[in-house]
Amino acid sequence: MAGGVLPAVTDPNWIMLLVGLFAAGSGILVPMLAYRASLNAGAPQGAVLGKQTAASLGQGFGSGAAGWLYGIAIEAPFWLTAAALLLIGALVGLARPPNNQLSAGD
C-alpha cells in the first residue's frame, strides 16, 4: 500500500505516517515469516534461521553503506554495485571449466 501511495504524497507528515505504517507492518511480518520458515524446515531449522539472519544483516549493512556512499556522491552506490557485479561475473566466468563446448545436438 505505502509503495503505491507514497510517490503521490507531498506532505511530510503523510510521508512519515505511511513510512511508519510500512515499517510497522514489516516489523510484524518478518519475524512471523522466520518463525513459519523454521517450522516448515524440519530438521535443518538452524540453517533456515541462519539464512534469515544473514538476509537481515545484509539489508542493514547495505542500507548503511548506501547512505554513506550517497554522502560521498549521489552516483556512488550505483557505480560501486555495477563494479561489484562486473567483478563477480568475471570471477564466475574465469572459474568455469575450460571445456564447456556445446555438443552438436544443443
Backbone as numpy.savetxt, mean C-alpha at the origin, in Angstrom:
# Nx Ny Nz CAx CAy CAz Cx Cy Cz
-17.43 6.13 0.58 -18.24 7.32 0.58 -17.38 8.57 0.58
-16.43 8.62 1.48 -15.60 9.82 1.59 -14.76 10.02 0.34
-14.36 8.93 -0.30 -13.55 9.05 -1.51 -14.32 9.69 -2.65
-15.66 9.47 -2.71 -16.45 10.03 -3.77 -16.92 11.44 -3.48
-17.11 11.79 -2.22 -17.64 13.10 -1.84 -16.52 14.10 -1.59
-15.40 13.65 -1.12 -14.33 14.53 -0.69 -13.84 15.50 -1.77
-13.66 15.10 -3.03 -13.18 16.07 -4.02 -14.15 17.23 -4.26
-15.43 17.05 -3.99 -16.41 18.11 -4.25 -16.54 19.08 -3.08
-15.94 18.76 -1.95 -16.09 19.58 -0.74 -14.98 20.60 -0.68
-15.33 21.86 -0.41 -14.32 22.92 -0.30 -14.20 23.48 1.11
-15.19 23.25 1.96 -15.17 23.77 3.32 -14.24 22.90 4.18
-13.23 23.48 4.83 -12.30 22.69 5.64 -12.98 21.88 6.75
-14.05 22.41 7.32 -14.74 21.67 8.38 -15.36 20.38 7.85
-15.95 20.44 6.67 -16.52 19.22 6.07 -15.42 18.24 5.70
-14.31 18.75 5.21 -13.19 17.87 4.85 -12.70 17.13 6.09
-12.54 17.86 7.21 -12.09 17.21 8.44 -13.09 16.18 8.92
-14.37 16.48 8.81 -15.41 15.53 9.22 -15.37 14.28 8.37
-15.30 14.43 7.04 -15.30 13.28 6.15 -14.03 12.43 6.31
-12.90 13.08 6.43 -11.65 12.33 6.64 -11.69 11.61 7.98
-12.23 12.27 9.00 -12.36 11.63 10.31 -13.27 10.42 10.28
-14.38 10.52 9.56 -15.29 9.38 9.42 -14.63 8.23 8.67
-13.90 8.56 7.63 -13.19 7.54 6.87 -12.13 6.87 7.73
-11.39 7.64 8.50 -10.36 7.08 9.38 -10.97 6.21 10.47
-12.09 6.67 11.03 -12.76 5.87 12.06 -13.26 4.55 11.48
-13.82 4.61 10.28 -14.28 3.38 9.64 -13.13 2.42 9.37
-12.01 2.94 8.92 -10.84 2.10 8.68 -10.31 1.53 9.99
-10.33 2.34 11.04 -9.85 1.89 12.34 -10.71 0.78 12.92
-11.97 0.76 12.57 -12.85 -0.31 13.03 -12.73 -1.53 12.12
-12.63 -1.31 10.82 -12.66 -2.39 9.85 -11.38 -3.21 9.81
-10.24 -2.57 9.83 -8.96 -3.27 9.65 -8.71 -4.30 10.75
-8.90 -3.99 12.03 -8.70 -5.03 13.04 -9.68 -6.20 12.89
-10.91 -5.91 12.47 -11.87 -7.00 12.27 -11.43 -7.89 11.11
-10.89 -7.30 10.05 -10.41 -8.10 8.93 -9.21 -8.96 9.34
-8.32 -8.41 10.15 -7.18 -9.19 10.63 -7.65 -10.35 11.49
-8.63 -10.11 12.34 -9.18 -11.17 13.18 -9.81 -12.26 12.32
-10.59 -11.85 11.32 -11.26 -12.82 10.45 -10.25 -13.61 9.63
-9.22 -12.93 9.13 -8.19 -13.61 8.35 -7.44 -14.63 9.20
-7.17 -14.30 10.45 -6.47 -15.25 11.30 -7.34 -16.44 11.65
-8.65 -16.22 11.80 -9.55 -17.34 12.06 -9.63 -18.29 10.87
-9.69 -17.73 9.68 -9.81 -18.55 8.47 -8.50 -19.20 8.08
-7.38 -18.75 8.63 -6.08 -19.29 8.24 -5.83 -20.68 8.79
-6.47 -21.01 9.89 -6.20 -22.32 10.49 -4.87 -22.33 11.19
-4.04 -23.31 10.86 -2.75 -23.48 11.54 -1.77 -22.33 11.31
-1.64 -21.80 10.09 -0.64 -20.72 9.89 -1.15 -19.33 10.29
-1.78 -19.23 11.44 -2.30 -17.93 11.88 -1.21 -16.89 12.03
-0.08 -17.30 12.54 1.02 -16.36 12.75 1.50 -15.74 11.45
1.56 -16.55 10.40 2.00 -16.03 9.10 1.02 -15.00 8.56
-0.26 -15.27 8.73 -1.28 -14.35 8.24 -1.21 -13.04 9.02
-1.10 -13.12 10.33 -1.02 -11.90 11.14 0.29 -11.15 10.87
1.35 -11.88 10.58 2.61 -11.23 10.23 2.49 -10.42 8.95
1.76 -10.97 7.97 1.54 -10.23 6.72 0.70 -8.99 6.98
-0.30 -9.10 7.84 -1.12 -7.94 8.19 -0.27 -6.86 8.85
0.61 -7.28 9.76 1.48 -6.34 10.45 2.44 -5.66 9.48
3.01 -6.46 8.56 3.93 -5.89 7.58 3.21 -4.87 6.70
1.97 -5.16 6.33 1.21 -4.21 5.51 0.95 -2.92 6.28
0.61 -3.03 7.55 0.36 -1.83 8.36 1.63 -1.00 8.52
2.74 -1.67 8.78 4.01 -0.95 8.91 4.40 -0.28 7.59
4.17 -0.97 6.48 4.47 -0.40 5.17 3.64 0.84 4.89
2.36 0.80 5.27 1.51 1.98 5.07 1.98 3.14 5.93
2.33 2.85 7.17 2.78 3.91 8.07 4.09 4.52 7.63
5.09 3.68 7.35 6.39 4.20 6.94 6.31 4.84 5.55
5.50 4.26 4.66 5.35 4.82 3.32 4.73 6.20 3.36
3.73 6.38 4.21 3.10 7.70 4.34 4.08 8.73 4.90
4.83 8.31 5.90 5.82 9.22 6.49 6.92 9.58 5.50
7.40 8.59 4.76 8.45 8.84 3.78 7.95 9.75 2.66
6.72 9.51 2.20 6.17 10.35 1.14 5.99 11.79 1.62
5.54 11.97 2.85 5.41 13.32 3.39 6.74 14.02 3.49
7.75 13.29 3.92 9.09 13.86 4.02 9.61 14.25 2.63
9.39 13.35 1.64 9.84 13.65 0.28 9.07 14.81 -0.34
7.78 14.94 -0.03 7.02 16.09 -0.50 7.62 17.39 0.02
8.13 17.33 1.25 8.77 18.51 1.81 10.02 18.91 1.06
10.71 17.94 0.49 11.92 18.22 -0.29 11.53 18.79 -1.65
10.68 18.07 -2.36 10.19 18.51 -3.68 8.90 17.77 -3.96
7.95 18.43 -4.54 6.63 17.84 -4.75 6.70 16.62 -5.67
7.67 16.58 -6.58 7.79 15.44 -7.48 8.62 14.30 -6.93
9.30 14.51 -5.83 10.26 13.53 -5.31 9.65 12.15 -5.05
8.47 12.02 -4.41 7.94 10.67 -4.18 7.69 9.90 -5.48
7.26 10.60 -6.52 6.96 9.93 -7.78 8.23 9.47 -8.48
9.24 10.33 -8.49 10.51 9.95 -9.12 11.18 8.82 -8.35
11.14 8.87 -7.04 11.76 7.82 -6.25 11.03 6.48 -6.45
9.71 6.52 -6.52 8.95 5.30 -6.77 9.27 4.75 -8.14
9.34 5.61 -9.14 9.68 5.16 -10.49 11.07 4.55 -10.53
12.04 5.17 -9.85 13.40 4.64 -9.82 13.44 3.29 -9.11
12.69 3.15 -8.01 12.67 1.88 -7.29 12.05 0.78 -8.14
10.96 1.09 -8.84 10.33 0.08 -9.71 11.24 -0.30 -10.86
11.96 0.66 -11.42 12.90 0.38 -12.49 14.03 -0.52 -11.99
14.54 -0.23 -10.81 15.61 -1.05 -10.24 15.12 -2.47 -9.94
13.93 -2.59 -9.38 13.38 -3.92 -9.09 13.16 -4.69 -10.38
12.61 -4.03 -11.39 12.42 -4.69 -12.68 13.72 -5.16 -13.29
14.76 -4.34 -13.20 16.07 -4.72 -13.74 16.65 -5.91 -12.97
16.51 -5.90 -11.65 17.02 -7.02 -10.85 16.27 -8.31 -11.14
14.96 -8.21 -11.30 14.18 -9.40 -11.63 14.57 -9.91 -13.01
14.76 -8.99 -13.96 15.17 -9.39 -15.30 16.54 -10.03 -15.32
17.46 -9.52 -14.53 18.80 -10.11 -14.46 18.82 -11.44 -13.73
17.88 -11.64 -12.82 17.86 -12.86 -12.03 17.24 -14.04 -12.79
16.57 -13.76 -13.91 15.97 -14.84 -14.69 17.06 -15.73 -15.27
16.77 -17.02 -15.36 17.75 -17.92 -16.00 17.96 -17.52 -17.46
19.17 -17.68 -17.97 19.46 -17.23 -19.33 18.78 -18.06 -20.41
18.33 -19.25 -20.11 17.75 -20.14 -21.10 16.24 -20.08 -21.06
15.64 -18.93 -21.35 14.19 -18.75 -21.30 13.60 -18.58 -22.69
14.05 -19.35 -23.62 13.54 -19.22 -24.97 12.23 -19.99 -25.10
11.30 -19.42 -25.84 10.01 -20.06 -26.06 10.17 -21.19 -27.07
9.39 -22.24 -26.89 9.40 -23.33 -27.87 8.61 -22.93 -29.09
8.70 -23.68 -30.15 8.04 -23.33 -31.41 6.53 -23.32 -31.27
5.96 -24.11 -30.36 4.52 -24.18 -30.21 3.95 -23.05 -29.38
4.76 -22.24 -28.71 4.25 -21.17 -27.84 3.96 -19.92 -28.56
